[in-house]
Amino acid sequence: GLIEISKLMKDEAEAKKYMDWAMKIIRGLANHCDFTDDNLSILQMSNGAYHTPKMDHVNLIYGDYYLLEALMKIDGNEVLFW
């Protein structure tokens, strides 16, 4: 969403501010990514299930979707094929 907002800003300084926020979030998420075939999803520890004392972490497929969408937009690919 921040990437899309940055594109709508007429003021370059404002646009840069939104893009910087988006990049900060994406860099933070990158610390929890696993692009190997060892896991069912890319973004690890997306959610904490608080119903158990040990707080199980589960993967959320829509976390992967939005992460990949953001990476594609940053790369300049506006057409998403999925």
Backbone as XML, in Angstrom:
<?xml version="1.0"?>
<chain id="A" units="angstrom">
  <residue number="1" name="GLY">
    <atom name="N" x="0.797" y="-1.178" z="0.000"/>
    <atom name="CA" x="0.000" y="0.000" z="0.000"/>
    <atom name="C" x="0.854" y="1.262" z="0.000"/>
  </residue>
  <residue number="2" name="LEU">
    <atom name="N" x="1.949" y="1.243" z="0.764"/>
    <atom name="CA" x="2.829" y="2.411" z="0.823"/>
    <atom name="C" x="3.499" y="2.670" z="-0.522"/>
  </residue>
  <residue number="3" name="ILE">
    <atom name="N" x="3.786" y="1.608" z="-1.251"/>
    <atom name="CA" x="4.373" y="1.765" z="-2.586"/>
    <atom name="C" x="3.372" y="2.465" z="-3.505"/>
  </residue>
  <residue number="4" name="GLU">
    <atom name="N" x="2.129" y="2.053" z="-3.447"/>
    <atom name="CA" x="1.088" y="2.669" z="-4.279"/>
    <atom name="C" x="0.865" y="4.122" z="-3.887"/>
  </residue>
  <residue number="5" name="ILE">
    <atom name="N" x="0.871" y="4.415" z="-2.599"/>
    <atom name="CA" x="0.709" y="5.804" z="-2.150"/>
    <atom name="C" x="1.865" y="6.649" z="-2.650"/>
  </residue>
  <residue number="6" name="SER">
    <atom name="N" x="3.075" y="6.104" z="-2.610"/>
    <atom name="CA" x="4.244" y="6.878" z="-3.063"/>
    <atom name="C" x="4.115" y="7.266" z="-4.539"/>
  </residue>
  <residue number="7" name="LYS">
    <atom name="N" x="3.475" y="6.416" z="-5.342"/>
    <atom name="CA" x="3.295" y="6.715" z="-6.764"/>
    <atom name="C" x="2.288" y="7.838" z="-6.998"/>
  </residue>
  <residue number="8" name="LEU">
    <atom name="N" x="1.384" y="8.024" z="-6.056"/>
    <atom name="CA" x="0.338" y="9.042" z="-6.201"/>
    <atom name="C" x="0.766" y="10.422" z="-5.717"/>
  </residue>
  <residue number="9" name="MET">
    <atom name="N" x="1.858" y="10.484" z="-4.993"/>
    <atom name="CA" x="2.315" y="11.757" z="-4.442"/>
    <atom name="C" x="2.893" y="12.641" z="-5.539"/>
  </residue>
  <residue number="10" name="LYS">
    <atom name="N" x="2.474" y="13.884" z="-5.582"/>
    <atom name="CA" x="3.010" y="14.841" z="-6.558"/>
    <atom name="C" x="4.339" y="15.428" z="-6.078"/>
  </residue>
  <residue number="11" name="ASP">
    <atom name="N" x="4.486" y="15.538" z="-4.778"/>
    <atom name="CA" x="5.713" y="16.056" z="-4.189"/>
    <atom name="C" x="6.726" y="14.915" z="-4.063"/>
  </residue>
  <residue number="12" name="GLU">
    <atom name="N" x="7.909" y="15.085" z="-4.662"/>
    <atom name="CA" x="8.917" y="14.025" z="-4.651"/>
    <atom name="C" x="9.372" y="13.669" z="-3.247"/>
  </residue>
  <residue number="13" name="ALA">
    <atom name="N" x="9.470" y="14.661" z="-2.364"/>
    <atom name="CA" x="9.898" y="14.399" z="-0.991"/>
    <atom name="C" x="8.876" y="13.527" z="-0.262"/>
  </residue>
  <residue number="14" name="GLU">
    <atom name="N" x="7.596" y="13.799" z="-0.498"/>
    <atom name="CA" x="6.538" y="12.984" z="0.116"/>
    <atom name="C" x="6.553" y="11.570" z="-0.461"/>
  </residue>
  <residue number="15" name="ALA">
    <atom name="N" x="6.724" y="11.460" z="-1.768"/>
    <atom name="CA" x="6.782" y="10.149" z="-2.418"/>
    <atom name="C" x="7.939" y="9.332" z="-1.861"/>
  </residue>
  <residue number="16" name="LYS">
    <atom name="N" x="9.082" y="9.968" z="-1.697"/>
    <atom name="CA" x="10.261" y="9.280" z="-1.161"/>
    <atom name="C" x="10.006" y="8.810" z="0.266"/>
  </residue>
  <residue number="17" name="LYS">
    <atom name="N" x="9.311" y="9.618" z="1.056"/>
    <atom name="CA" x="9.026" y="9.250" z="2.435"/>
    <atom name="C" x="8.209" y="7.956" z="2.493"/>
  </residue>
  <residue number="18" name="TYR">
    <atom name="N" x="7.174" y="7.842" z="1.664"/>
    <atom name="CA" x="6.356" y="6.635" z="1.652"/>
    <atom name="C" x="7.130" y="5.427" z="1.139"/>
  </residue>
  <residue number="19" name="MET">
    <atom name="N" x="7.943" y="5.642" z="0.103"/>
    <atom name="CA" x="8.745" y="4.535" z="-0.416"/>
    <atom name="C" x="9.780" y="4.087" z="0.612"/>
  </residue>
  <residue number="20" name="ASP">
    <atom name="N" x="10.367" y="5.023" z="1.326"/>
    <atom name="CA" x="11.327" y="4.666" z="2.378"/>
    <atom name="C" x="10.672" y="3.830" z="3.469"/>
  </residue>
  <residue number="21" name="TRP">
    <atom name="N" x="9.443" y="4.200" z="3.847"/>
    <atom name="CA" x="8.723" y="3.404" z="4.852"/>
    <atom name="C" x="8.456" y="1.992" z="4.334"/>
  </residue>
  <residue number="22" name="ALA">
    <atom name="N" x="8.051" y="1.882" z="3.082"/>
    <atom name="CA" x="7.792" y="0.568" z="2.487"/>
    <atom name="C" x="9.062" y="-0.276" z="2.477"/>
  </residue>
  <residue number="23" name="MET">
    <atom name="N" x="10.167" y="0.331" z="2.097"/>
    <atom name="CA" x="11.436" y="-0.403" z="2.057"/>
    <atom name="C" x="11.881" y="-0.836" z="3.455"/>
  </residue>
  <residue number="24" name="LYS">
    <atom name="N" x="11.623" y="-0.016" z="4.436"/>
    <atom name="CA" x="11.985" y="-0.372" z="5.814"/>
    <atom name="C" x="11.200" y="-1.608" z="6.268"/>
  </residue>
  <residue number="25" name="ILE">
    <atom name="N" x="9.930" y="-1.648" z="5.945"/>
    <atom name="CA" x="9.104" y="-2.803" z="6.295"/>
    <atom name="C" x="9.590" y="-4.050" z="5.558"/>
  </residue>
  <residue number="26" name="ILE">
    <atom name="N" x="9.877" y="-3.925" z="4.269"/>
    <atom name="CA" x="10.318" y="-5.073" z="3.476"/>
    <atom name="C" x="11.663" y="-5.595" z="3.977"/>
  </residue>
  <residue number="27" name="ARG">
    <atom name="N" x="12.571" y="-4.695" z="4.316"/>
    <atom name="CA" x="13.861" y="-5.139" z="4.875"/>
    <atom name="C" x="13.661" y="-5.885" z="6.192"/>
  </residue>
  <residue number="28" name="GLY">
    <atom name="N" x="12.738" y="-5.418" z="7.009"/>
    <atom name="CA" x="12.445" y="-6.107" z="8.267"/>
    <atom name="C" x="11.871" y="-7.492" z="8.029"/>
  </residue>
  <residue number="29" name="LEU">
    <atom name="N" x="10.990" y="-7.614" z="7.042"/>
    <atom name="CA" x="10.420" y="-8.921" z="6.714"/>
    <atom name="C" x="11.466" y="-9.863" z="6.143"/>
  </residue>
  <residue number="30" name="ALA">
    <atom name="N" x="12.455" y="-9.327" z="5.451"/>
    <atom name="CA" x="13.495" y="-10.151" z="4.826"/>
    <atom name="C" x="14.256" y="-10.968" z="5.865"/>
  </residue>
  <residue number="31" name="ASN">
    <atom name="N" x="14.299" y="-10.485" z="7.093"/>
    <atom name="CA" x="14.980" y="-11.229" z="8.158"/>
    <atom name="C" x="14.243" y="-12.513" z="8.520"/>
  </residue>
  <residue number="32" name="HIS">
    <atom name="N" x="13.000" y="-12.650" z="8.080"/>
    <atom name="CA" x="12.188" y="-13.818" z="8.402"/>
    <atom name="C" x="11.809" y="-14.615" z="7.161"/>
  </residue>
  <residue number="33" name="CYS">
    <atom name="N" x="12.602" y="-14.498" z="6.091"/>
    <atom name="CA" x="12.305" y="-15.201" z="4.845"/>
    <atom name="C" x="13.201" y="-16.417" z="4.677"/>
  </residue>
  <residue number="34" name="ASP">
    <atom name="N" x="12.623" y="-17.435" z="4.061"/>
    <atom name="CA" x="13.365" y="-18.640" z="3.709"/>
    <atom name="C" x="12.953" y="-19.016" z="2.290"/>
  </residue>
  <residue number="35" name="PHE">
    <atom name="N" x="13.840" y="-18.804" z="1.332"/>
    <atom name="CA" x="13.526" y="-19.059" z="-0.075"/>
    <atom name="C" x="13.925" y="-20.471" z="-0.513"/>
  </residue>
  <residue number="36" name="THR">
    <atom name="N" x="14.237" y="-21.345" z="0.435"/>
    <atom name="CA" x="14.580" y="-22.724" z="0.089"/>
    <atom name="C" x="13.318" y="-23.567" z="-0.028"/>
  </residue>
  <residue number="37" name="ASP">
    <atom name="N" x="13.490" y="-24.814" z="-0.410"/>
    <atom name="CA" x="12.367" y="-25.745" z="-0.510"/>
    <atom name="C" x="12.088" y="-26.446" z="0.818"/>
  </residue>
  <residue number="38" name="ASP">
    <atom name="N" x="12.755" y="-26.038" z="1.880"/>
    <atom name="CA" x="12.629" y="-26.710" z="3.168"/>
    <atom name="C" x="11.346" y="-26.361" z="3.929"/>
  </residue>
  <residue number="39" name="ASN">
    <atom name="N" x="10.661" y="-25.302" z="3.538"/>
    <atom name="CA" x="9.471" y="-24.862" z="4.244"/>
    <atom name="C" x="8.298" y="-24.713" z="3.290"/>
  </residue>
  <residue number="40" name="LEU">
    <atom name="N" x="7.101" y="-24.622" z="3.863"/>
    <atom name="CA" x="5.891" y="-24.485" z="3.053"/>
    <atom name="C" x="5.644" y="-23.058" z="2.596"/>
  </residue>
  <residue number="41" name="SER">
    <atom name="N" x="6.323" y="-22.100" z="3.197"/>
    <atom name="CA" x="6.126" y="-20.710" z="2.787"/>
    <atom name="C" x="7.449" y="-19.964" z="2.856"/>
  </residue>
  <residue number="42" name="ILE">
    <atom name="N" x="7.468" y="-18.792" z="2.258"/>
    <atom name="CA" x="8.675" y="-17.962" z="2.232"/>
    <atom name="C" x="8.812" y="-17.180" z="3.527"/>
  </residue>
  <residue number="43" name="LEU">
    <atom name="N" x="7.769" y="-16.486" z="3.910"/>
    <atom name="CA" x="7.792" y="-15.654" z="5.105"/>
    <atom name="C" x="7.529" y="-16.532" z="6.321"/>
  </residue>
  <residue number="44" name="GLN">
    <atom name="N" x="8.537" y="-16.674" z="7.167"/>
    <atom name="CA" x="8.445" y="-17.537" z="8.333"/>
    <atom name="C" x="7.954" y="-16.760" z="9.550"/>
  </residue>
  <residue number="45" name="MET">
    <atom name="N" x="7.334" y="-17.458" z="10.455"/>
    <atom name="CA" x="6.860" y="-16.889" z="11.715"/>
    <atom name="C" x="5.930" y="-15.698" z="11.474"/>
  </residue>
  <residue number="46" name="SER">
    <atom name="N" x="4.994" y="-15.885" z="10.570"/>
    <atom name="CA" x="4.076" y="-14.809" z="10.210"/>
    <atom name="C" x="3.075" y="-14.501" z="11.310"/>
  </residue>
  <residue number="47" name="ASN">
    <atom name="N" x="2.771" y="-15.478" z="12.121"/>
    <atom name="CA" x="1.712" y="-15.316" z="13.098"/>
    <atom name="C" x="2.040" y="-16.142" z="14.334"/>
  </residue>
  <residue number="48" name="GLY">
    <atom name="N" x="1.711" y="-15.632" z="15.458"/>
    <atom name="CA" x="1.839" y="-16.402" z="16.691"/>
    <atom name="C" x="0.477" y="-16.903" z="17.105"/>
  </residue>
  <residue number="49" name="ALA">
    <atom name="N" x="0.332" y="-18.192" z="17.228"/>
    <atom name="CA" x="-0.930" y="-18.757" z="17.693"/>
    <atom name="C" x="-0.867" y="-18.814" z="19.216"/>
  </residue>
  <residue number="50" name="TYR">
    <atom name="N" x="-1.671" y="-18.029" z="19.849"/>
    <atom name="CA" x="-1.566" y="-17.856" z="21.292"/>
    <atom name="C" x="-2.415" y="-18.846" z="22.087"/>
  </residue>
  <residue number="51" name="HIS">
    <atom name="N" x="-2.924" y="-19.873" z="21.449"/>
    <atom name="CA" x="-3.775" y="-20.832" z="22.149"/>
    <atom name="C" x="-2.971" y="-21.871" z="22.920"/>
  </residue>
  <residue number="52" name="THR">
    <atom name="N" x="-1.679" y="-21.925" z="22.742"/>
    <atom name="CA" x="-0.845" y="-22.895" z="23.452"/>
    <atom name="C" x="0.177" y="-22.160" z="24.311"/>
  </residue>
  <residue number="53" name="PRO">
    <atom name="N" x="0.611" y="-22.769" z="25.379"/>
    <atom name="CA" x="1.589" y="-22.108" z="26.250"/>
    <atom name="C" x="2.913" y="-21.791" z="25.558"/>
  </residue>
  <residue number="54" name="LYS">
    <atom name="N" x="3.307" y="-22.590" z="24.563"/>
    <atom name="CA" x="4.595" y="-22.347" z="23.903"/>
    <atom name="C" x="4.493" y="-21.384" z="22.724"/>
  </residue>
  <residue number="55" name="MET">
    <atom name="N" x="3.290" y="-20.889" z="22.414"/>
    <atom name="CA" x="3.052" y="-19.936" z="21.327"/>
    <atom name="C" x="3.612" y="-20.430" z="19.992"/>
  </residue>
  <residue number="56" name="ASP">
    <atom name="N" x="2.901" y="-21.327" z="19.360"/>
    <atom name="CA" x="3.305" y="-21.869" z="18.056"/>
    <atom name="C" x="3.270" y="-20.781" z="16.990"/>
  </residue>
  <residue number="57" name="HIS">
    <atom name="N" x="4.235" y="-20.816" z="16.100"/>
    <atom name="CA" x="4.255" y="-19.894" z="14.968"/>
    <atom name="C" x="3.785" y="-20.653" z="13.735"/>
  </residue>
  <residue number="58" name="VAL">
    <atom name="N" x="2.904" y="-20.030" z="12.988"/>
    <atom name="CA" x="2.386" y="-20.639" z="11.766"/>
    <atom name="C" x="2.652" y="-19.704" z="10.596"/>
  </residue>
  <residue number="59" name="ASN">
    <atom name="N" x="2.693" y="-20.272" z="9.408"/>
    <atom name="CA" x="2.918" y="-19.495" z="8.196"/>
    <atom name="C" x="1.582" y="-19.125" z="7.576"/>
  </residue>
  <residue number="60" name="LEU">
    <atom name="N" x="1.519" y="-17.944" z="7.006"/>
    <atom name="CA" x="0.294" y="-17.459" z="6.381"/>
    <atom name="C" x="0.559" y="-17.218" z="4.900"/>
  </residue>
  <residue number="61" name="ILE">
    <atom name="N" x="-0.200" y="-17.878" z="4.035"/>
    <atom name="CA" x="0.023" y="-17.795" z="2.598"/>
    <atom name="C" x="-0.144" y="-16.380" z="2.078"/>
  </residue>
  <residue number="62" name="TYR">
    <atom name="N" x="-1.049" y="-15.599" z="2.656"/>
    <atom name="CA" x="-1.223" y="-14.245" z="2.150"/>
    <atom name="C" x="-0.057" y="-13.347" z="2.533"/>
  </residue>
  <residue number="63" name="GLY">
    <atom name="N" x="0.722" y="-13.725" z="3.541"/>
    <atom name="CA" x="1.950" y="-12.997" z="3.841"/>
    <atom name="C" x="2.941" y="-13.132" z="2.691"/>
  </residue>
  <residue number="64" name="ASP">
    <atom name="N" x="3.061" y="-14.355" z="2.164"/>
    <atom name="CA" x="3.930" y="-14.582" z="1.007"/>
    <atom name="C" x="3.447" y="-13.783" z="-0.197"/>
  </residue>
  <residue number="65" name="TYR">
    <atom name="N" x="2.133" y="-13.799" z="-0.434"/>
    <atom name="CA" x="1.578" y="-13.099" z="-1.587"/>
    <atom name="C" x="1.930" y="-11.619" z="-1.553"/>
  </residue>
  <residue number="66" name="TYR">
    <atom name="N" x="1.645" y="-10.955" z="-0.433"/>
    <atom name="CA" x="1.880" y="-9.519" z="-0.360"/>
    <atom name="C" x="3.366" y="-9.170" z="-0.354"/>
  </residue>
  <residue number="67" name="LEU">
    <atom name="N" x="4.185" y="-10.023" z="0.207"/>
    <atom name="CA" x="5.631" y="-9.804" z="0.156"/>
    <atom name="C" x="6.116" y="-9.876" z="-1.297"/>
  </residue>
  <residue number="68" name="LEU">
    <atom name="N" x="5.717" y="-10.913" z="-2.023"/>
    <atom name="CA" x="6.142" y="-11.056" z="-3.420"/>
    <atom name="C" x="5.575" y="-9.940" z="-4.294"/>
  </residue>
  <residue number="69" name="GLU">
    <atom name="N" x="4.345" y="-9.526" z="-4.016"/>
    <atom name="CA" x="3.760" y="-8.413" z="-4.771"/>
    <atom name="C" x="4.583" y="-7.147" z="-4.569"/>
  </residue>
  <residue number="70" name="ALA">
    <atom name="N" x="4.969" y="-6.867" z="-3.340"/>
    <atom name="CA" x="5.779" y="-5.681" z="-3.056"/>
    <atom name="C" x="7.136" y="-5.769" z="-3.741"/>
  </residue>
  <residue number="71" name="LEU">
    <atom name="N" x="7.771" y="-6.935" z="-3.691"/>
    <atom name="CA" x="9.075" y="-7.099" z="-4.342"/>
    <atom name="C" x="8.966" y="-6.909" z="-5.851"/>
  </residue>
  <residue number="72" name="MET">
    <atom name="N" x="7.893" y="-7.406" z="-6.443"/>
    <atom name="CA" x="7.713" y="-7.242" z="-7.885"/>
    <atom name="C" x="7.484" y="-5.774" z="-8.241"/>
  </residue>
  <residue number="73" name="LYS">
    <atom name="N" x="6.725" y="-5.062" z="-7.425"/>
    <atom name="CA" x="6.480" y="-3.642" z="-7.692"/>
    <atom name="C" x="7.771" y="-2.836" z="-7.578"/>
  </residue>
  <residue number="74" name="ILE">
    <atom name="N" x="8.586" y="-3.163" z="-6.611"/>
    <atom name="CA" x="9.866" y="-2.471" z="-6.456"/>
    <atom name="C" x="10.756" y="-2.739" z="-7.662"/>
  </residue>
  <residue number="75" name="ASP">
    <atom name="N" x="10.646" y="-3.939" z="-8.209"/>
    <atom name="CA" x="11.433" y="-4.321" z="-9.379"/>
    <atom name="C" x="10.888" y="-3.714" z="-10.669"/>
  </residue>
  <residue number="76" name="GLY">
    <atom name="N" x="9.704" y="-3.077" z="-10.590"/>
    <atom name="CA" x="9.142" y="-2.430" z="-11.761"/>
    <atom name="C" x="8.118" y="-3.258" z="-12.499"/>
  </residue>
  <residue number="77" name="ASN">
    <atom name="N" x="7.782" y="-4.431" z="-11.990"/>
    <atom name="CA" x="6.795" y="-5.282" z="-12.643"/>
    <atom name="C" x="5.426" y="-4.960" z="-12.084"/>
  </residue>
  <residue number="78" name="GLU">
    <atom name="N" x="4.633" y="-4.201" z="-12.821"/>
    <atom name="CA" x="3.312" y="-3.794" z="-12.373"/>
    <atom name="C" x="2.239" y="-4.813" z="-12.684"/>
  </residue>
  <residue number="79" name="VAL">
    <atom name="N" x="2.525" y="-5.739" z="-13.590"/>
    <atom name="CA" x="1.542" y="-6.737" z="-13.981"/>
    <atom name="C" x="1.795" y="-8.002" z="-13.163"/>
  </residue>
  <residue number="80" name="LEU">
    <atom name="N" x="0.815" y="-8.355" z="-12.354"/>
    <atom name="CA" x="0.928" y="-9.553" z="-11.537"/>
    <atom name="C" x="0.158" y="-10.685" z="-12.206"/>
  </residue>
  <residue number="81" name="PHE">
    <atom name="N" x="0.775" y="-11.830" z="-12.341"/>
    <atom name="CA" x="0.189" y="-12.917" z="-13.105"/>
    <atom name="C" x="-0.437" y="-13.998" z="-12.267"/>
  </residue>
  <residue number="82" name="TRP">
    <atom name="N" x="-0.604" y="-13.785" z="-10.984"/>
    <atom name="CA" x="-1.239" y="-14.835" z="-10.195"/>
    <atom name="C" x="-2.564" y="-14.407" z="-9.703"/>
  </residue>
</chain>
